[in-house]
Amino acid sequence: MNRRFTALRVIGTIFKVLAWISLILGLLGAIGALVMGFTLSGSQGVLGLDLGGPLAGIAVFIVFLIIAVFTFLCLYAVGESAYLVLSIEENVRRTAYFVQEQYTSNQAHYPSPAPSSIYED
């Protein structure tokens, strides 16, 4: 069987690659937020608010981590759903081919009935 729908395969692969890239960048961002939380401890930010501190760093780390994992799962699911559609199409096409082969082979084994002359004059 020949492979069809090349563009859909490419799109599915692109979404899977984007999923991994987003996970890696999300993890790096979460680690960066954690480091910044510990290094900005005690510094005053805009309007005199304390932006740093270990607790703020840990909170931002957890939020970034959750967002990164959720984004990864969504993008990866889109890529896998493209491959799922392709797999269903291939299985249906293969099944139709085998059913057609079986039907034509059964037709060859059974001779066609002779025309009956029920309505003879």
VMD Tcl script that builds the backbone (N, CA, C; Angstrom):
set m [mol new atoms 363]
animate dup $m
set s [atomselect $m all]
$s set {name element resname resid chain x y z} {
  {N N MET 1 A 0.840 -1.180 0.000}
  {CA C MET 1 A 0.000 0.000 0.000}
  {C C MET 1 A 0.892 1.252 0.000}
  {N N ASN 2 A 0.520 2.169 -0.827}
  {CA C ASN 2 A 1.297 3.406 -0.873}
  {C C ASN 2 A 0.838 4.355 0.232}
  {N N ARG 3 A 1.739 5.187 0.653}
  {CA C ARG 3 A 1.432 6.129 1.733}
  {C C ARG 3 A 0.858 7.395 1.117}
  {N N ARG 4 A -0.229 7.839 1.672}
  {CA C ARG 4 A -0.899 9.023 1.172}
  {C C ARG 4 A -0.897 10.101 2.243}
  {N N PHE 5 A -1.337 11.281 1.873}
  {CA C PHE 5 A -1.498 12.415 2.781}
  {C C PHE 5 A -0.179 12.794 3.460}
  {N N THR 6 A 0.798 13.095 2.678}
  {CA C THR 6 A 2.123 13.457 3.184}
  {C C THR 6 A 2.060 14.735 4.007}
  {N N ALA 7 A 1.253 15.688 3.583}
  {CA C ALA 7 A 1.162 16.962 4.301}
  {C C ALA 7 A 0.644 16.754 5.716}
  {N N LEU 8 A -0.301 15.850 5.892}
  {CA C LEU 8 A -0.831 15.590 7.225}
  {C C LEU 8 A 0.217 14.926 8.113}
  {N N ARG 9 A 1.038 14.092 7.542}
  {CA C ARG 9 A 2.144 13.494 8.305}
  {C C ARG 9 A 3.140 14.564 8.743}
  {N N VAL 10 A 3.433 15.491 7.841}
  {CA C VAL 10 A 4.357 16.580 8.174}
  {C C VAL 10 A 3.775 17.462 9.274}
  {N N ILE 11 A 2.495 17.761 9.177}
  {CA C ILE 11 A 1.850 18.594 10.194}
  {C C ILE 11 A 1.871 17.898 11.547}
  {N N GLY 12 A 1.577 16.600 11.577}
  {CA C GLY 12 A 1.631 15.850 12.827}
  {C C GLY 12 A 3.023 15.853 13.434}
  {N N THR 13 A 4.037 15.699 12.597}
  {CA C THR 13 A 5.420 15.725 13.081}
  {C C THR 13 A 5.798 17.109 13.588}
  {N N ILE 14 A 5.364 18.154 12.885}
  {CA C ILE 14 A 5.665 19.522 13.321}
  {C C ILE 14 A 5.058 19.792 14.691}
  {N N PHE 15 A 3.827 19.351 14.913}
  {CA C PHE 15 A 3.208 19.562 16.218}
  {C C PHE 15 A 3.927 18.797 17.321}
  {N N LYS 16 A 4.413 17.604 17.010}
  {CA C LYS 16 A 5.165 16.851 18.021}
  {C C LYS 16 A 6.485 17.548 18.355}
  {N N VAL 17 A 7.156 18.071 17.337}
  {CA C VAL 17 A 8.413 18.798 17.571}
  {C C VAL 17 A 8.144 20.076 18.362}
  {N N LEU 18 A 7.078 20.791 18.001}
  {CA C LEU 18 A 6.718 21.998 18.753}
  {C C LEU 18 A 6.379 21.676 20.209}
  {N N ALA 19 A 5.781 20.520 20.432}
  {CA C ALA 19 A 5.467 20.112 21.803}
  {C C ALA 19 A 6.741 19.949 22.625}
  {N N TRP 20 A 7.739 19.273 22.056}
  {CA C TRP 20 A 8.992 19.081 22.786}
  {C C TRP 20 A 9.728 20.400 22.992}
  {N N ILE 21 A 9.707 21.269 21.985}
  {CA C ILE 21 A 10.360 22.577 22.122}
  {C C ILE 21 A 9.684 23.390 23.214}
  {N N SER 22 A 8.347 23.376 23.240}
  {CA C SER 22 A 7.640 24.141 24.275}
  {C C SER 22 A 7.907 23.574 25.669}
  {N N LEU 23 A 8.040 22.254 25.772}
  {CA C LEU 23 A 8.346 21.668 27.081}
  {C C LEU 23 A 9.740 22.067 27.541}
  {N N ILE 24 A 10.701 22.009 26.650}
  {CA C ILE 24 A 12.070 22.381 27.025}
  {C C ILE 24 A 12.146 23.855 27.406}
  {N N LEU 25 A 11.536 24.716 26.595}
  {CA C LEU 25 A 11.551 26.150 26.917}
  {C C LEU 25 A 10.781 26.452 28.197}
  {N N GLY 26 A 9.696 25.741 28.409}
  {CA C GLY 26 A 8.935 25.924 29.649}
  {C C GLY 26 A 9.724 25.504 30.876}
  {N N LEU 27 A 10.451 24.398 30.763}
  {CA C LEU 27 A 11.285 23.959 31.891}
  {C C LEU 27 A 12.423 24.944 32.150}
  {N N LEU 28 A 13.030 25.440 31.067}
  {CA C LEU 28 A 14.088 26.439 31.248}
  {C C LEU 28 A 13.540 27.725 31.868}
  {N N GLY 29 A 12.354 28.139 31.431}
  {CA C GLY 29 A 11.726 29.321 32.014}
  {C C GLY 29 A 11.373 29.125 33.476}
  {N N ALA 30 A 10.904 27.929 33.816}
  {CA C ALA 30 A 10.569 27.639 35.207}
  {C C ALA 30 A 11.818 27.641 36.080}
  {N N ILE 31 A 12.901 27.051 35.583}
  {CA C ILE 31 A 14.156 27.049 36.352}
  {C C ILE 31 A 14.694 28.470 36.471}
  {N N GLY 32 A 14.572 29.240 35.380}
  {CA C GLY 32 A 15.009 30.640 35.429}
  {C C GLY 32 A 14.201 31.450 36.433}
  {N N ALA 33 A 12.905 31.210 36.508}
  {CA C ALA 33 A 12.069 31.910 37.483}
  {C C ALA 33 A 12.447 31.518 38.904}
  {N N LEU 34 A 12.785 30.261 39.102}
  {CA C LEU 34 A 13.201 29.800 40.426}
  {C C LEU 34 A 14.518 30.452 40.833}
  {N N VAL 35 A 15.462 30.510 39.907}
  {CA C VAL 35 A 16.758 31.145 40.193}
  {C C VAL 35 A 16.573 32.629 40.459}
  {N N MET 36 A 15.749 33.283 39.641}
  {CA C MET 36 A 15.506 34.720 39.837}
  {C C MET 36 A 14.807 34.988 41.163}
  {N N GLY 37 A 13.943 34.080 41.564}
  {CA C GLY 37 A 13.279 34.253 42.855}
  {C C GLY 37 A 14.261 34.226 44.008}
  {N N PHE 38 A 15.272 33.368 43.913}
  {CA C PHE 38 A 16.263 33.304 44.977}
  {C C PHE 38 A 17.290 34.440 44.891}
  {N N THR 39 A 17.600 34.903 43.685}
  {CA C THR 39 A 18.612 35.959 43.566}
  {C C THR 39 A 18.039 37.343 43.812}
  {N N LEU 40 A 16.758 37.552 43.584}
  {CA C LEU 40 A 16.146 38.862 43.817}
  {C C LEU 40 A 15.617 39.005 45.237}
  {N N SER 41 A 16.033 38.160 46.107}
  {CA C SER 41 A 15.558 38.192 47.485}
  {C C SER 41 A 15.939 39.504 48.159}
  {N N GLY 42 A 14.931 40.198 48.628}
  {CA C GLY 42 A 15.166 41.435 49.363}
  {C C GLY 42 A 15.248 42.681 48.514}
  {N N SER 43 A 15.213 42.586 47.190}
  {CA C SER 43 A 15.297 43.785 46.364}
  {C C SER 43 A 13.901 44.370 46.166}
  {N N GLN 44 A 13.838 45.665 46.064}
  {CA C GLN 44 A 12.571 46.357 45.886}
  {C C GLN 44 A 12.292 46.528 44.399}
  {N N GLY 45 A 11.094 46.225 43.989}
  {CA C GLY 45 A 10.713 46.340 42.589}
  {C C GLY 45 A 9.911 47.605 42.350}
  {N N VAL 46 A 9.079 47.579 41.370}
  {CA C VAL 46 A 8.241 48.702 41.004}
  {C C VAL 46 A 7.250 48.980 42.133}
  {N N LEU 47 A 7.055 50.245 42.446}
  {CA C LEU 47 A 6.131 50.710 43.497}
  {C C LEU 47 A 6.522 50.188 44.879}
  {N N GLY 48 A 7.756 49.820 45.040}
  {CA C GLY 48 A 8.241 49.378 46.346}
  {C C GLY 48 A 7.794 47.989 46.739}
  {N N LEU 49 A 7.297 47.200 45.793}
  {CA C LEU 49 A 6.843 45.846 46.092}
  {C C LEU 49 A 8.032 44.890 46.097}
  {N N ASP 50 A 7.992 43.953 46.991}
  {CA C ASP 50 A 9.040 42.939 47.051}
  {C C ASP 50 A 8.728 41.862 46.011}
  {N N LEU 51 A 9.518 41.839 44.925}
  {CA C LEU 51 A 9.255 40.929 43.825}
  {C C LEU 51 A 9.942 39.587 43.977}
  {N N GLY 52 A 10.944 39.527 44.767}
  {CA C GLY 52 A 11.726 38.306 44.859}
  {C C GLY 52 A 11.395 37.519 46.104}
  {N N GLY 53 A 12.262 36.609 46.382}
  {CA C GLY 53 A 12.108 35.773 47.558}
  {C C GLY 53 A 11.935 34.322 47.163}
  {N N PRO 54 A 12.334 33.468 48.043}
  {CA C PRO 54 A 12.256 32.035 47.743}
  {C C PRO 54 A 10.815 31.553 47.517}
  {N N LEU 55 A 9.884 32.078 48.286}
  {CA C LEU 55 A 8.501 31.631 48.141}
  {C C LEU 55 A 7.916 32.049 46.788}
  {N N ALA 56 A 8.197 33.278 46.368}
  {CA C ALA 56 A 7.727 33.743 45.059}
  {C C ALA 56 A 8.393 32.952 43.945}
  {N N GLY 57 A 9.664 32.652 44.072}
  {CA C GLY 57 A 10.359 31.858 43.062}
  {C C GLY 57 A 9.791 30.465 42.926}
  {N N ILE 58 A 9.484 29.844 44.070}
  {CA C ILE 58 A 8.906 28.503 44.038}
  {C C ILE 58 A 7.499 28.526 43.437}
  {N N ALA 59 A 6.716 29.544 43.778}
  {CA C ALA 59 A 5.354 29.658 43.247}
  {C C ALA 59 A 5.373 29.838 41.722}
  {N N VAL 60 A 6.244 30.720 41.229}
  {CA C VAL 60 A 6.338 30.944 39.792}
  {C C VAL 60 A 6.882 29.700 39.088}
  {N N PHE 61 A 7.813 29.013 39.735}
  {CA C PHE 61 A 8.353 27.771 39.178}
  {C C PHE 61 A 7.243 26.744 38.982}
  {N N ILE 62 A 6.398 26.574 39.975}
  {CA C ILE 62 A 5.315 25.593 39.889}
  {C C ILE 62 A 4.306 25.986 38.810}
  {N N VAL 63 A 3.975 27.279 38.742}
  {CA C VAL 63 A 3.023 27.743 37.728}
  {C C VAL 63 A 3.605 27.536 36.325}
  {N N PHE 64 A 4.852 27.916 36.106}
  {CA C PHE 64 A 5.489 27.715 34.805}
  {C C PHE 64 A 5.560 26.240 34.448}
  {N N LEU 65 A 5.851 25.416 35.424}
  {CA C LEU 65 A 5.948 23.975 35.192}
  {C C LEU 65 A 4.595 23.394 34.769}
  {N N ILE 66 A 3.537 23.792 35.436}
  {CA C ILE 66 A 2.199 23.307 35.085}
  {C C ILE 66 A 1.817 23.767 33.684}
  {N N ILE 67 A 2.081 25.029 33.376}
  {CA C ILE 67 A 1.759 25.553 32.042}
  {C C ILE 67 A 2.578 24.842 30.967}
  {N N ALA 68 A 3.840 24.589 31.234}
  {CA C ALA 68 A 4.700 23.918 30.255}
  {C C ALA 68 A 4.221 22.491 29.988}
  {N N VAL 69 A 3.861 21.764 31.026}
  {CA C VAL 69 A 3.396 20.386 30.848}
  {C C VAL 69 A 2.051 20.371 30.115}
  {N N PHE 70 A 1.153 21.288 30.470}
  {CA C PHE 70 A -0.148 21.347 29.806}
  {C C PHE 70 A 0.006 21.698 28.325}
  {N N THR 71 A 0.863 22.650 28.019}
  {CA C THR 71 A 1.099 23.015 26.627}
  {C C THR 71 A 1.709 21.853 25.856}
  {N N PHE 72 A 2.659 21.161 26.476}
  {CA C PHE 72 A 3.268 19.992 25.843}
  {C C PHE 72 A 2.209 18.939 25.528}
  {N N LEU 73 A 1.349 18.635 26.494}
  {CA C LEU 73 A 0.337 17.612 26.285}
  {C C LEU 73 A -0.650 17.994 25.180}
  {N N CYS 74 A -1.041 19.254 25.139}
  {CA C CYS 74 A -1.980 19.700 24.099}
  {C C CYS 74 A -1.351 19.618 22.709}
  {N N LEU 75 A -0.144 20.121 22.556}
  {CA C LEU 75 A 0.507 20.090 21.251}
  {C C LEU 75 A 0.805 18.659 20.811}
  {N N TYR 76 A 1.242 17.836 21.749}
  {CA C TYR 76 A 1.545 16.449 21.405}
  {C C TYR 76 A 0.269 15.694 21.033}
  {N N ALA 77 A -0.836 15.995 21.710}
  {CA C ALA 77 A -2.112 15.350 21.388}
  {C C ALA 77 A -2.587 15.731 19.992}
  {N N VAL 78 A -2.361 16.969 19.585}
  {CA C VAL 78 A -2.735 17.381 18.229}
  {C C VAL 78 A -1.904 16.610 17.202}
  {N N GLY 79 A -0.609 16.477 17.457}
  {CA C GLY 79 A 0.241 15.711 16.554}
  {C C GLY 79 A -0.158 14.250 16.485}
  {N N GLU 80 A -0.462 13.657 17.616}
  {CA C GLU 80 A -0.875 12.258 17.645}
  {C C GLU 80 A -2.242 12.065 17.000}
  {N N SER 81 A -3.132 13.038 17.124}
  {CA C SER 81 A -4.447 12.895 16.495}
  {C C SER 81 A -4.321 12.908 14.975}
  {N N ALA 82 A -3.361 13.658 14.441}
  {CA C ALA 82 A -3.127 13.617 12.993}
  {C C ALA 82 A -2.674 12.221 12.584}
  {N N TYR 83 A -1.795 11.612 13.353}
  {CA C TYR 83 A -1.355 10.257 13.048}
  {C C TYR 83 A -2.476 9.236 13.266}
  {N N LEU 84 A -3.370 9.500 14.209}
  {CA C LEU 84 A -4.509 8.613 14.435}
  {C C LEU 84 A -5.433 8.611 13.223}
  {N N VAL 85 A -5.714 9.786 12.683}
  {CA C VAL 85 A -6.560 9.877 11.494}
  {C C VAL 85 A -5.907 9.143 10.325}
  {N N LEU 86 A -4.599 9.306 10.174}
  {CA C LEU 86 A -3.892 8.605 9.103}
  {C C LEU 86 A -3.943 7.087 9.293}
  {N N SER 87 A -3.807 6.637 10.513}
  {CA C SER 87 A -3.848 5.208 10.797}
  {C C SER 87 A -5.228 4.626 10.511}
  {N N ILE 88 A -6.267 5.357 10.887}
  {CA C ILE 88 A -7.628 4.900 10.602}
  {C C ILE 88 A -7.839 4.802 9.095}
  {N N GLU 89 A -7.378 5.806 8.365}
  {CA C GLU 89 A -7.546 5.799 6.913}
  {C C GLU 89 A -6.816 4.614 6.289}
  {N N GLU 90 A -5.605 4.340 6.728}
  {CA C GLU 90 A -4.851 3.213 6.175}
  {C C GLU 90 A -5.510 1.881 6.493}
  {N N ASN 91 A -6.023 1.729 7.719}
  {CA C ASN 91 A -6.670 0.475 8.095}
  {C C ASN 91 A -7.967 0.255 7.321}
  {N N VAL 92 A -8.725 1.323 7.115}
  {CA C VAL 92 A -9.966 1.192 6.351}
  {C C VAL 92 A -9.651 0.840 4.898}
  {N N ARG 93 A -8.654 1.493 4.333}
  {CA C ARG 93 A -8.273 1.200 2.952}
  {C C ARG 93 A -7.779 -0.235 2.816}
  {N N ARG 94 A -6.970 -0.700 3.770}
  {CA C ARG 94 A -6.461 -2.074 3.729}
  {C C ARG 94 A -7.604 -3.080 3.875}
  {N N THR 95 A -8.531 -2.813 4.771}
  {CA C THR 95 A -9.670 -3.705 4.961}
  {C C THR 95 A -10.531 -3.761 3.705}
  {N N ALA 96 A -10.768 -2.609 3.096}
  {CA C ALA 96 A -11.558 -2.587 1.858}
  {C C ALA 96 A -10.846 -3.371 0.761}
  {N N TYR 97 A -9.543 -3.264 0.699}
  {CA C TYR 97 A -8.781 -4.006 -0.314}
  {C C TYR 97 A -8.927 -5.515 -0.102}
  {N N PHE 98 A -8.774 -5.974 1.154}
  {CA C PHE 98 A -8.870 -7.406 1.427}
  {C C PHE 98 A -10.284 -7.929 1.234}
  {N N VAL 99 A -11.281 -7.142 1.587}
  {CA C VAL 99 A -12.664 -7.565 1.365}
  {C C VAL 99 A -12.949 -7.667 -0.121}
  {N N GLN 100 A -12.441 -6.717 -0.890}
  {CA C GLN 100 A -12.631 -6.763 -2.341}
  {C C GLN 100 A -11.918 -7.969 -2.944}
  {N N GLU 101 A -10.709 -8.264 -2.454}
  {CA C GLU 101 A -9.990 -9.442 -2.946}
  {C C GLU 101 A -10.746 -10.723 -2.606}
  {N N GLN 102 A -11.283 -10.795 -1.413}
  {CA C GLN 102 A -12.019 -11.979 -1.007}
  {C C GLN 102 A -13.294 -12.120 -1.839}
  {N N TYR 103 A -13.952 -11.030 -2.097}
  {CA C TYR 103 A -15.179 -11.064 -2.896}
  {C C TYR 103 A -14.899 -11.516 -4.324}
  {N N THR 104 A -13.845 -10.975 -4.912}
  {CA C THR 104 A -13.538 -11.362 -6.292}
  {C C THR 104 A -13.035 -12.801 -6.373}
  {N N SER 105 A -12.338 -13.279 -5.354}
  {CA C SER 105 A -11.888 -14.676 -5.381}
  {C C SER 105 A -13.063 -15.625 -5.179}
  {N N ASN 106 A -14.035 -15.239 -4.400}
  {CA C ASN 106 A -15.219 -16.081 -4.224}
  {C C ASN 106 A -16.068 -16.087 -5.487}
  {N N GLN 107 A -16.093 -15.004 -6.210}
  {CA C GLN 107 A -16.842 -14.958 -7.453}
  {C C GLN 107 A -16.225 -15.886 -8.497}
  {N N ALA 108 A -14.921 -16.062 -8.447}
  {CA C ALA 108 A -14.253 -16.934 -9.411}
  {C C ALA 108 A -14.548 -18.406 -9.125}
  {N N HIS 109 A -14.783 -18.770 -7.869}
  {CA C HIS 109 A -15.021 -20.162 -7.511}
  {C C HIS 109 A -16.455 -20.604 -7.813}
  {N N TYR 110 A -17.365 -19.715 -7.745}
  {CA C TYR 110 A -18.771 -20.067 -7.975}
  {C C TYR 110 A -19.168 -19.642 -9.377}
  {N N PRO 111 A -19.587 -20.581 -10.173}
  {CA C PRO 111 A -19.997 -20.199 -11.535}
  {C C PRO 111 A -21.283 -19.389 -11.479}
  {N N SER 112 A -21.416 -18.528 -12.424}
  {CA C SER 112 A -22.631 -17.724 -12.463}
  {C C SER 112 A -23.792 -18.623 -12.871}
  {N N PRO 113 A -24.951 -18.375 -12.326}
  {CA C PRO 113 A -26.088 -19.246 -12.634}
  {C C PRO 113 A -26.504 -19.091 -14.096}
  {N N ALA 114 A -26.917 -20.189 -14.638}
  {CA C ALA 114 A -27.374 -20.179 -16.027}
  {C C ALA 114 A -28.705 -19.445 -16.086}
  {N N PRO 115 A -28.912 -18.727 -17.156}
  {CA C PRO 115 A -30.183 -18.010 -17.255}
  {C C PRO 115 A -31.340 -19.009 -17.348}
  {N N SER 116 A -32.282 -18.804 -16.512}
  {CA C SER 116 A -33.438 -19.719 -16.504}
  {C C SER 116 A -34.494 -19.155 -17.433}
  {N N SER 117 A -35.142 -20.036 -18.071}
  {CA C SER 117 A -36.179 -19.608 -18.991}
  {C C SER 117 A -37.536 -19.934 -18.390}
  {N N ILE 118 A -37.905 -19.172 -17.414}
  {CA C ILE 118 A -39.181 -19.370 -16.742}
  {C C ILE 118 A -40.329 -18.920 -17.650}
  {N N TYR 119 A -40.085 -17.871 -18.377}
  {CA C TYR 119 A -41.138 -17.291 -19.193}
  {C C TYR 119 A -41.006 -17.714 -20.669}
  {N N GLU 120 A -41.017 -18.959 -20.876}
  {CA C GLU 120 A -40.919 -19.438 -22.244}
  {C C GLU 120 A -42.291 -19.402 -22.894}
  {N N ASP 121 A -42.276 -19.209 -24.161}
  {CA C ASP 121 A -43.540 -19.179 -24.926}
  {C C ASP 121 A -44.006 -20.545 -25.270}
}
mol reanalyze $m
mol bondsrecalc $m
mol representation Tube
mol addrep $m
